[in-house]
Amino acid sequence: MGKNKEKKAGKRMKKTELVDLINNFFISQPLDESFSLKKICTILRLTTHPQKRLCFDILEDLTYEGFLKKVSSNEYIMNNRGQVLTGTFQRKSNGKNIFVPEDGSDPIMIAERNSAHAMNGDIVRISFFARRRNRAPEGEVIEILERAKDTFVGTLKVDKYYAFLLTEDRTLANDIFIPMDKLKGGKTGDKAVVKIIEWPADAKNPIGVVVDVLGKAGENNTEMHAILAEFGLPYVYPKSVEKAANKIPKTITEEDLAEREDFRDVVTFTIDPKDAKDFDDALSIRKLPNGLWEVGVHIADVTHYVKEGGIIDKEAYARATSVYLVDRTVPMLPESLCNMLCSLRPDEEKLTYSVILEMNDKAEVKKSHIAHTVIKSNRRFCYEEAQAIIETGEGDYKDEILELHKLAQILRKGRFINGAIAFNRVEMRFDIDDTGKPISVYFKESKEANQLIEEFMLLANRTVAERIGKVGKDKKAKVFPYRIHDLPALDKLEDLNSFVSRFGYKIKTVGNKTEMAKSLNKMLAEVKNTKEQNLIETVSLRAMQKARYSVHNIGHYGLAFDYYTHFTSPIRRYPDMMVHRLLTRYLDGGRSVSEVKYEEYCDHCSDMEQLAANAERASIKYKEVEFMSEHIGEEYEGTISGVTEWGIYVEINENKCEGMVPVRLLDDDYYDFDEKNYCLVGRRYHHQYNLGDSVKIRVEKADLERKQLDFSLVN
């Protein structure tokens, strides 16, 4: 009788009542306890099939709404995503900001009205709203824990009673208000660096102060400094550091010579770009009595002069790299060091750190050692001069250059056989006049003279990494900074394979690193000199991971090396200075350093390298726009180099300048973006714009402020 009553009562229970019952049940339980459907039904005394079915439906609804979380196919736990989460705020110019939780869970949308003026990259705490049916999860910023960026670059607009900084930063939707007494002499039309000091809750605009006035917008020096400031990179060298560098003794002492191997009488030379002043590396070569070639890779001994923890070292670490803009080098070290004292200039005795290799005619290394040395370069070659000797067989030190060339080509061939990835991208460069104005374009191609230097630098770097990293089976290698490069992510490889298969090619997406690299190389060799070469190389490059620094060695996939580091450019890269110091320490029998500390150093150097690359790209983009501003209205043949939902990017064939055709100008149809196949597809007529398609464009606008070229399609 009792059971029947209970069944009838159960059948009559409304869904809303059961929702409340389940809600209250989970709220009353410990946060970390999960329950199966069966257990919940038992505890809530849901005995009939309809009751159990309804219970299951409600549990699924509550999971969808974010109140519950599934831990297995039919086990549930209360989602204590805690209603309060910490993570990174990402501001979008379209107002659809997102919050990325630090626990790696799914991103959450933050509407502009709920952003509390958080800025891009800020570390914030949010309150998480329960998910509503058919709506993405949303949250509200309740606290800004750490500002990612508080300085911005823009153009000043000064009125009678107030001033603003008009920014081109897409992640800052509002101009910055500047009180008149915080202008630091800035006038309308000046580029300035402004620091946000306050953003009142009820104010539309943040309030800032001028940190530095860079000069008149449009002037070359101003714009280059603005690019550096935009990426948080320094654009002046501190006088105190330059002063310290000038005090370093220039003479080589007898003590210096006593502890070094002497290479001053061995034929030695440098090969560098024609405009280079900082010569990091030199090569020497001589035939040994045993019939082997002795090749010396001699690297500037920067750390002999720059002591760890000193004022010069601290500045070098903060910068971590030299930055190469179109018209200037922003050095890591003071000029008196990088262009004078450490630079391996001809006919000057220089202190070096060297990898000495004994090689046979097949470029096999029979023996090698690493030593502090002293050299005296006989000649400074630029790449073009060395290339002429390789091509004609005539010129200064032709025998030495031709022998090194022969060995380098064997090394190169061996690398590719072992699975190194072969990307030979042509780089565009500008000839600029004294004012920084671009007057013509030329293309930088890697020829045999470049390859000669590249192969010996790779070999030296690899030799150093193996010396420290390669240890016996039961031994632990000492902590050391490696240059690492991971395999492309599997999903990217699969996407690349499905993309190239449309052209009749294929690559391996399973197997070991060497097999996959070889199949990628085979495919890249097959596309050479085909009309789709540029397209497939571009898409393949995008699938690659970025190389970085780490003390955790996973090898270098792109070079097909198990051990690789950076040893050969200490004038322009801080990791090489770290490598020099640790190498000296370990070869002298010193103890290992802190893994945690050096991984932090590696992360910093990787981050700064990325910033420097972004600044370099921005300076090239600025010069592209400046160069094309003289060609408004002209028509060019081009190739689609990028496809996005807002338009197509086109690279002009003759000069490699890139601009965009906005999707609004494609007015013959409504176009949808197909991300997987890199194309826009018309809904009605199904016309496609694909990556790699040839098109004809007209130059419509050159916007220097935004570093943007606008094109339209012809026909």
C-alpha positions in Angstrom: 0.0 0.0 0.0 2.8 2.4 1.1 4.8 1.6 -2.0 1.9 2.2 -4.3 1.2 5.6 -2.7 4.9 6.5 -3.2 4.8 5.5 -6.8 1.7 7.6 -7.5 3.2 10.5 -5.6 6.4 10.1 -7.6 4.5 10.2 -10.9 2.8 13.4 -9.9 6.0 15.1 -8.9 6.5 18.2 -11.2 9.8 18.8 -12.9 10.3 22.1 -11.1 10.0 20.3 -7.7 12.5 17.7 -8.7 14.9 20.4 -10.0 14.7 22.1 -6.5 15.2 18.7 -4.8 18.4 17.9 -6.9 19.7 21.5 -6.5 19.3 21.4 -2.7 20.8 17.9 -2.5 24.1 18.9 -4.3 24.3 22.2 -2.3 24.2 20.2 1.0 27.0 17.8 -0.1 30.8 18.2 0.2 32.1 20.1 -2.8 34.5 17.4 -3.9 32.1 14.4 -3.7 30.6 12.9 -6.9 27.4 10.9 -7.2 26.2 8.4 -9.8 22.6 8.6 -11.2 21.8 5.3 -9.4 23.0 6.7 -6.0 21.1 10.0 -6.5 17.9 8.1 -7.3 18.4 5.9 -4.2 19.0 8.9 -1.8 16.1 10.9 -3.2 13.9 7.7 -3.2 13.1 8.0 -6.9 12.0 4.4 -7.7 9.9 4.5 -10.9 11.2 4.5 -14.4 9.6 8.0 -15.3 11.1 9.5 -12.1 14.6 8.1 -12.9 14.3 9.3 -16.5 13.2 12.8 -15.4 16.1 12.8 -12.9 18.6 12.0 -15.7 17.2 14.7 -17.9 17.5 17.3 -15.1 21.1 16.2 -14.3 22.0 16.7 -18.0 20.3 20.1 -18.0 22.1 21.2 -14.9 25.4 20.0 -16.4 24.7 22.0 -19.6 23.9 25.1 -17.5 27.2 24.7 -15.7 25.8 24.0 -12.2 27.0 20.4 -12.3 30.0 18.8 -14.0 30.3 15.2 -15.3 33.2 13.1 -14.0 32.2 10.0 -16.0 29.4 8.9 -18.3 26.8 8.9 -15.5 28.5 10.5 -12.5 28.0 14.1 -11.4 29.7 16.6 -9.1 28.8 20.2 -8.3 30.7 22.6 -10.5 32.6 24.5 -8.0 34.3 26.3 -10.8 33.8 28.2 -7.6 31.8 30.9 -9.2 35.0 32.9 -8.7 37.9 32.2 -11.1 41.4 33.7 -11.8 42.9 34.0 -15.3 43.8 36.2 -18.2 41.5 38.8 -19.8 41.6 39.1 -23.6 40.1 42.3 -25.0 38.6 42.2 -28.5 38.0 45.3 -30.6 34.4 44.0 -31.4 33.5 44.0 -27.7 33.3 40.2 -27.4 36.0 40.0 -24.7 37.0 36.6 -23.3 38.5 35.3 -20.0 40.9 32.4 -20.2 40.9 30.5 -16.8 44.3 29.6 -15.4 43.1 26.1 -14.7 42.9 25.4 -18.4 39.1 25.1 -18.6 37.1 26.6 -21.4 37.1 30.4 -22.0 34.3 32.5 -20.7 32.7 35.6 -22.4 32.9 38.9 -20.7 30.6 41.6 -22.0 32.1 45.1 -22.2 29.7 46.3 -19.5 31.1 43.6 -17.2 34.8 44.2 -17.9 35.6 46.7 -15.2 37.9 48.4 -17.7 40.2 45.4 -17.7 42.8 45.6 -20.5 44.2 43.0 -22.8 46.5 40.5 -21.0 45.5 41.6 -17.5 45.4 39.0 -14.8 41.8 39.3 -13.3 39.4 37.6 -11.0 35.9 37.0 -12.3 32.6 36.0 -11.0 31.1 33.2 -13.2 27.4 33.3 -14.1 25.7 29.9 -14.3 25.2 29.1 -18.0 21.8 30.0 -19.4 20.1 27.7 -21.9 21.4 28.3 -25.5 23.9 31.0 -24.3 27.6 30.8 -24.0 29.0 30.9 -20.4 29.5 34.5 -19.2 31.3 36.3 -16.3 32.0 39.6 -14.7 35.4 41.0 -13.8 35.4 41.7 -10.0 39.1 42.5 -9.5 42.1 43.4 -11.6 45.0 41.6 -10.0 47.9 42.5 -12.4 48.0 44.9 -15.3 49.7 43.5 -18.4 50.3 46.8 -20.0 49.8 50.4 -18.7 51.7 52.4 -21.3 50.4 53.1 -24.8 51.8 54.9 -27.9 49.7 57.3 -30.0 49.3 60.7 -31.3 48.5 63.7 -29.1 45.5 66.0 -29.7 45.7 69.1 -27.5 42.8 71.4 -27.1 42.5 74.6 -25.0 41.5 72.9 -21.7 42.2 69.2 -22.2 44.2 66.7 -24.2 43.9 63.1 -25.5 46.2 60.4 -26.8 44.6 58.9 -29.9 45.9 55.3 -30.0 45.9 52.7 -32.7 46.0 49.9 -30.2 43.0 47.7 -31.3 42.7 46.4 -27.7 42.1 49.8 -26.2 38.7 51.0 -27.4 38.9 54.5 -25.9 41.3 57.4 -26.2 43.4 58.3 -23.1 42.5 61.6 -21.4 45.5 63.6 -20.3 45.4 66.6 -17.8 47.1 69.7 -19.2 49.8 69.7 -16.6 50.8 66.1 -17.5 51.6 66.8 -21.2 55.4 67.1 -20.8 55.5 69.8 -23.5 53.7 67.6 -26.1 51.7 69.3 -28.9 49.0 68.2 -31.3 50.5 65.8 -33.9 53.3 64.6 -31.6 53.8 60.9 -31.1 54.0 60.2 -27.4 54.3 57.4 -24.8 51.5 57.7 -22.2 51.1 55.8 -18.9 47.5 55.1 -17.6 47.4 56.1 -14.0 43.6 55.7 -13.3 40.4 54.6 -14.9 37.5 55.6 -12.7 34.6 53.2 -12.7 32.1 55.7 -14.1 34.5 57.3 -16.6 34.5 56.4 -20.3 38.2 57.3 -20.8 41.2 56.2 -18.8 43.4 59.0 -17.4 47.1 59.1 -18.3 50.3 61.1 -18.1 52.9 61.6 -20.8 56.0 59.6 -20.1 57.9 60.7 -23.3 57.3 62.8 -26.3 58.9 60.9 -29.3 58.6 63.7 -31.9 56.4 64.7 -34.8 54.2 61.9 -36.2 55.4 60.9 -39.7 59.1 61.6 -39.1 61.2 58.5 -39.6 63.0 58.6 -36.2 59.7 59.2 -34.4 58.0 56.3 -36.1 60.8 53.8 -35.5 60.9 54.9 -31.8 57.1 54.6 -31.6 57.3 51.0 -33.0 59.9 50.0 -30.3 57.9 51.7 -27.5 54.7 50.0 -28.7 56.3 46.6 -28.0 57.8 47.8 -24.8 61.3 47.7 -26.2 63.9 50.4 -25.3 64.7 53.0 -27.9 67.6 54.7 -26.1 70.7 53.2 -24.5 71.3 54.2 -20.9 74.2 56.6 -20.5 75.4 54.9 -17.3 75.8 51.5 -19.1 77.6 53.2 -22.0 79.9 54.9 -19.5 80.7 51.5 -17.8 81.5 49.9 -21.2 83.9 52.8 -22.1 85.9 52.1 -18.9 86.6 48.5 -19.8 90.4 48.1 -20.6 91.0 47.7 -24.4 94.4 46.0 -24.2 95.0 42.2 -24.2 97.3 41.4 -21.3 100.0 38.7 -21.1 97.8 36.9 -18.6 95.0 36.8 -21.2 97.3 35.2 -23.7 98.8 32.7 -21.3 95.6 30.9 -20.8 94.5 30.8 -24.5 95.3 28.8 -27.6 97.0 31.1 -30.2 95.4 31.2 -33.7 96.8 34.6 -34.7 99.0 33.0 -37.4 96.2 30.8 -38.9 94.3 32.1 -41.9 91.1 33.5 -40.4 88.3 35.7 -41.9 84.7 36.9 -41.2 81.8 36.7 -43.7 78.8 39.0 -42.9 76.2 41.2 -44.5 77.6 44.2 -46.2 76.2 46.7 -43.7 77.2 44.7 -40.5 79.4 46.2 -37.9 79.1 43.6 -35.1 81.2 40.6 -36.3 80.3 37.8 -33.9 82.0 34.9 -35.6 85.1 34.1 -37.7 86.3 30.9 -39.4 89.9 29.6 -39.7 91.1 26.6 -41.7 94.4 24.8 -42.1 95.6 21.4 -43.1 97.1 19.3 -40.3 100.1 17.0 -40.6 97.7 14.0 -40.1 95.9 15.0 -43.3 92.7 16.3 -41.6 91.3 19.8 -42.0 91.3 21.9 -38.8 88.3 24.3 -38.9 88.1 26.8 -36.1 84.7 28.4 -35.4 85.8 31.5 -33.4 83.2 33.4 -31.4 83.6 36.8 -29.7 84.5 36.2 -26.1 81.9 38.7 -24.8 81.7 37.3 -21.3 85.4 38.0 -20.8 84.5 41.6 -20.7 80.9 41.5 -19.4 80.8 40.2 -15.9 77.7 38.4 -14.6 75.5 40.6 -12.4 77.2 43.8 -13.4 75.5 46.9 -14.8 76.2 46.0 -18.5 75.1 42.4 -17.9 71.8 43.5 -16.3 71.0 45.7 -19.2 71.9 43.0 -21.7 69.7 40.5 -19.9 66.7 42.9 -19.8 67.0 43.4 -23.6 68.0 39.8 -24.2 68.5 40.4 -27.9 69.5 43.1 -30.4 66.5 44.3 -32.4 66.9 44.8 -36.2 64.5 47.4 -37.6 64.5 48.3 -41.3 66.9 51.3 -40.8 68.7 50.6 -37.6 70.0 48.1 -35.1 69.0 48.6 -31.5 71.9 46.8 -29.8 71.8 44.5 -26.8 75.2 45.7 -25.7 76.7 49.2 -25.7 78.1 50.2 -29.1 81.7 50.4 -27.8 81.5 46.7 -27.1 79.4 45.3 -30.0 80.9 47.3 -32.8 84.4 47.9 -31.4 85.9 45.9 -28.6 84.2 42.5 -29.1 83.7 42.8 -32.9 86.1 40.5 -34.8 87.5 43.2 -37.0 90.3 42.5 -39.5 93.9 43.0 -38.5 93.0 43.4 -34.8 93.9 40.9 -32.1 90.7 39.6 -30.5 89.8 37.3 -27.6 87.5 34.5 -28.7 85.8 31.3 -27.5 86.2 28.6 -30.1 85.0 25.2 -31.3 88.0 23.5 -33.0 87.0 20.7 -35.4 89.2 18.1 -37.1 87.5 17.0 -40.3 88.2 14.7 -43.2 87.4 15.4 -46.8 83.9 13.8 -46.3 83.2 16.5 -43.6 83.2 13.9 -40.9 84.3 15.3 -37.5 87.0 13.0 -36.2 87.9 15.1 -33.2 86.8 18.4 -31.6 87.6 20.5 -28.6 86.4 23.8 -27.1 88.9 26.4 -26.0 89.4 30.1 -25.2 91.6 31.5 -28.0 93.1 34.6 -29.5 92.8 35.4 -33.2 93.7 38.0 -35.8 91.3 38.1 -38.7 93.0 38.5 -42.1 90.0 39.7 -44.1 86.4 40.9 -43.7 84.3 39.5 -46.5 80.7 40.5 -47.2 78.5 37.7 -48.5 78.5 39.0 -52.0 82.4 38.9 -52.2 82.5 35.3 -50.8 79.8 34.3 -53.2 81.8 35.6 -56.1 84.8 33.5 -55.1 82.6 30.4 -54.8 81.1 31.0 -58.3 84.3 32.1 -60.1 87.0 30.3 -58.1 89.0 33.5 -58.0 89.8 36.0 -55.2 91.5 36.5 -51.8 91.9 33.3 -49.8 90.1 31.4 -52.5 91.6 28.0 -51.5 90.4 28.4 -47.9 86.9 29.6 -49.0 86.4 26.9 -51.6 87.5 24.2 -49.1 85.1 25.5 -46.5 82.4 25.7 -49.1 82.9 22.1 -50.1 82.7 20.9 -46.5 79.7 23.0 -45.8 77.7 21.6 -48.7 78.4 18.0 -47.5 77.2 19.0 -44.0 74.1 20.5 -45.5 73.3 17.5 -47.6 73.7 15.3 -44.6 71.3 17.4 -42.5 68.5 17.1 -45.0 69.1 13.3 -45.4 68.7 13.1 -41.6 65.3 14.9 -41.8 66.0 18.6 -41.4 63.2 20.8 -42.8 64.1 22.8 -45.9 62.4 26.2 -46.1 64.2 28.6 -48.5 62.1 31.7 -48.1 63.0 34.8 -50.1 63.1 37.9 -47.8 62.2 41.4 -49.0 64.5 44.3 -48.0 64.5 48.0 -48.6 67.2 50.3 -49.9 66.6 53.5 -47.8 68.1 57.0 -48.2 69.6 59.2 -45.4 66.3 60.2 -44.1 65.0 56.6 -43.8 62.7 56.9 -46.8 62.5 53.6 -48.8 63.5 54.2 -52.4 63.6 50.6 -53.8 63.1 47.0 -52.9 65.5 44.1 -53.2 65.3 40.4 -52.2 67.6 38.6 -49.8 68.2 35.0 -50.9 70.3 32.4 -49.1 73.1 31.5 -51.4 76.2 29.2 -50.9 78.2 31.9 -49.0 75.3 32.2 -46.5 75.1 28.4 -46.3 78.9 28.2 -45.7 78.6 30.3 -42.5 75.2 28.7 -41.5 76.5 25.1 -41.6 79.6 25.8 -39.5 77.6 27.8 -37.0 75.1 25.0 -36.7 77.9 22.5 -36.3 79.5 24.6 -33.5 76.2 25.0 -31.7 75.5 21.3 -31.9 79.0 20.4 -30.7 78.6 22.6 -27.6 75.2 21.2 -26.8 76.4 17.6 -27.2 79.4 18.3 -25.0 77.2 19.2 -22.1 74.0 17.4 -22.8 75.2 14.0 -24.0 76.1 12.0 -20.8 76.4 8.3 -19.9 73.3 6.2 -19.4 72.9 6.6 -15.6 74.2 10.1 -15.4 72.2 13.3 -15.2 73.3 16.1 -17.6 74.0 19.5 -15.9 71.5 22.3 -16.4 72.1 24.0 -19.7 70.0 26.3 -22.0 69.1 24.5 -25.2 67.4 25.8 -28.4 64.5 23.5 -28.8 61.9 23.0 -31.5 58.9 20.6 -31.2 57.0 18.6 -33.8 54.0 20.4 -35.3 50.8 19.6 -33.3 49.1 16.5 -34.7 45.9 18.4 -35.6 48.0 20.9 -37.6 49.8 18.1 -39.4 46.5 16.4 -40.3 45.1 19.8 -41.5 48.2 20.3 -43.6 48.0 16.8 -45.1 44.3 17.3 -46.0 45.2 20.6 -47.6 48.1 19.4 -49.7 46.2 16.3 -50.7 44.0 18.6 -52.8 47.0 19.2 -55.0 48.0 15.5 -55.1 50.7 15.5 -52.4 50.8 13.8 -49.1 52.7 13.8 -45.8 53.1 11.3 -42.9 51.1 12.2 -39.8 52.2 9.2 -37.8 55.6 7.6 -37.1 58.8 9.0 -35.6 60.1 12.5 -35.9 62.6 11.6 -38.6 60.1 9.8 -40.8 57.6 12.7 -40.5 60.3 15.3 -41.3 61.5 13.3 -44.3 58.0 13.1 -45.7 57.5 16.8 -45.2 60.8 17.5 -47.0 59.9 15.1 -49.8 56.6 17.0 -50.3 58.4 20.4 -50.2 60.9 19.1 -52.8 58.0 17.9 -55.0 56.3 21.4 -55.0 59.5 23.2 -56.1 58.9 25.2 -59.3 55.2 24.5 -59.3 52.5 27.2 -59.3 51.4 26.1 -55.9 54.9 26.2 -54.3 54.5 29.5 -52.6 51.1 28.6 -51.2 52.1 25.2 -49.9 55.3 26.5 -48.3 53.3 29.3 -46.6 50.7 26.9 -45.2 53.5 24.4 -44.1 55.4 27.2 -42.3 52.2 28.1 -40.4 51.8 24.6 -39.2 55.3 24.7 -37.6 55.9 25.3 -33.9 58.1 28.2 -32.8 61.7 27.4 -31.7 62.4 28.6 -28.1 64.9 28.3 -25.3 64.6 25.8 -22.5 66.7 23.8 -20.0 64.5 20.8 -20.8 65.9 19.4 -24.0 63.5 17.8 -26.5 65.8 18.2 -29.5 65.4 20.5 -32.5 62.8 19.1 -35.0 63.4 21.6 -37.8 67.2 21.0 -37.8 66.9 17.3 -37.0 69.4 17.6 -34.1 69.0 15.8 -30.8 71.1 18.4 -29.1 71.3 22.1 -30.1 72.0 25.4 -28.4 73.0 29.0 -29.3 76.7 29.7 -28.8 77.7 31.6 -31.9 76.2 35.1 -31.4 76.9 36.5 -27.9 77.1 40.1 -29.2 73.4 40.1 -30.1 71.8 37.3 -28.0 71.8 36.8 -24.3 71.3 33.0 -24.3 74.7 32.7 -26.0 76.2 34.7 -23.1 74.6 32.2 -20.7 75.9 29.3 -22.7 79.5 30.8 -22.7 79.5 31.2 -18.9 78.0 27.8 -18.2 80.3 26.1 -20.7 83.4 27.6 -19.0 82.0 26.7 -15.6 81.3 23.0 -16.5 84.5 22.5 -18.5 86.4 23.7 -15.3 84.5 21.0 -13.3 82.0 23.4 -11.7 78.7 22.2 -10.2 75.3 22.4 -12.0 73.2 25.6 -11.6 69.5 25.9 -10.6 67.1 24.4 -13.1 64.2 26.6 -12.1 66.2 29.8 -12.3 67.7 29.1 -15.7 64.3 28.0 -17.1 63.0 31.5 -16.1 65.9 33.0 -17.9 65.1 30.9 -21.0 61.4 31.9 -20.9 62.4 35.6 -20.7 64.8 35.3 -23.6 62.2 33.5 -25.7 59.6 36.2 -24.9 62.0 39.0 -25.8 63.0 37.3 -29.1 59.3 37.2 -30.0 58.8 40.9 -29.2 61.9 41.8 -31.2 60.5 39.8 -34.2 57.1 41.5 -33.9 58.8 45.0 -33.8 61.0 44.1 -36.9 57.8 43.0 -38.8 56.1 46.2 -37.8 59.0 48.3 -39.1 58.9 46.4 -42.4 55.2 46.9 -42.6 55.6 50.7 -42.0 58.1 50.9 -44.8 55.9 48.9 -47.1 53.1 51.4 -46.5 55.5 54.4 -46.9 56.9 52.9 -50.1 53.5 52.1 -51.7 52.1 55.6 -50.7 53.9 56.8 -53.9 51.9 54.3 -56.0 48.2 55.1 -55.1 45.9 54.2 -58.0 48.4 51.9 -59.7 47.5 48.3 -60.6 49.6 45.2 -59.9 49.5 41.4 -60.2 49.4 39.7 -56.8 48.9 36.5 -54.9 46.4 35.9 -52.1 48.6 35.5 -49.1 46.0 35.3 -46.3 42.3 34.8 -46.0 40.2 36.0 -43.0 36.6 36.6 -42.3 37.1 40.3 -42.7 38.9 40.2 -46.1 41.7 38.8 -48.2 45.4 39.7 -48.0 47.2 40.1 -51.2 51.0 40.2 -51.8 52.2 42.1 -54.8 54.3 39.8 -56.9 57.0 42.3 -58.0 57.8 43.8 -54.6 56.2 41.5 -51.9 54.3 44.4 -50.3 51.1 43.1 -48.7 47.7 44.8 -48.4 44.1 43.9 -47.8 40.9 43.8 -49.9 38.1 44.2 -47.3 35.3 41.8 -47.6 32.8 44.7 -48.0 34.5 45.4 -51.4 33.6 41.9 -52.6 30.1 43.0 -53.4 29.1 40.5 -56.0 28.0 38.0 -53.3 27.9 37.3 -49.6 31.1 35.5 -48.7 31.6 32.9 -45.8 35.0 32.2 -44.4 36.2 28.5 -44.6 38.9 28.4 -42.0 40.0 24.8 -42.7 40.5 25.3 -46.4 41.9 28.9 -46.2 39.2 30.4 -48.5 36.2 32.7 -48.8 33.2 31.1 -50.5 30.3 33.0 -52.1 26.9 31.8 -50.9 25.0 32.4 -54.1 27.5 31.9 -56.9 30.0 29.7 -55.0 32.9 31.7 -56.3 36.0 31.1 -54.1 39.0 33.2 -53.1 41.7 30.7 -52.1 45.1 31.2 -50.5 47.6 31.2 -53.4 45.2 32.4 -56.1 46.5 35.0 -58.6 44.5 38.3 -58.6 45.0 41.8 -60.0 44.7 44.7 -57.5 44.6 48.5 -57.4 46.3 50.3 -54.5 43.5 52.4 -52.9 45.0 53.7 -49.6 48.2 53.8 -47.6 47.5 54.4 -43.9 50.8 55.0 -42.1 49.2 55.4 -38.7 47.6 51.9 -38.9 50.5 50.5 -41.0 47.9 49.3 -43.4 47.6 49.1 -47.2 44.0 48.9 -48.7 43.6 47.3 -52.1 40.6 46.7 -54.4 40.3 43.9 -56.9 40.4 44.8 -60.6 37.8 42.9 -62.7 
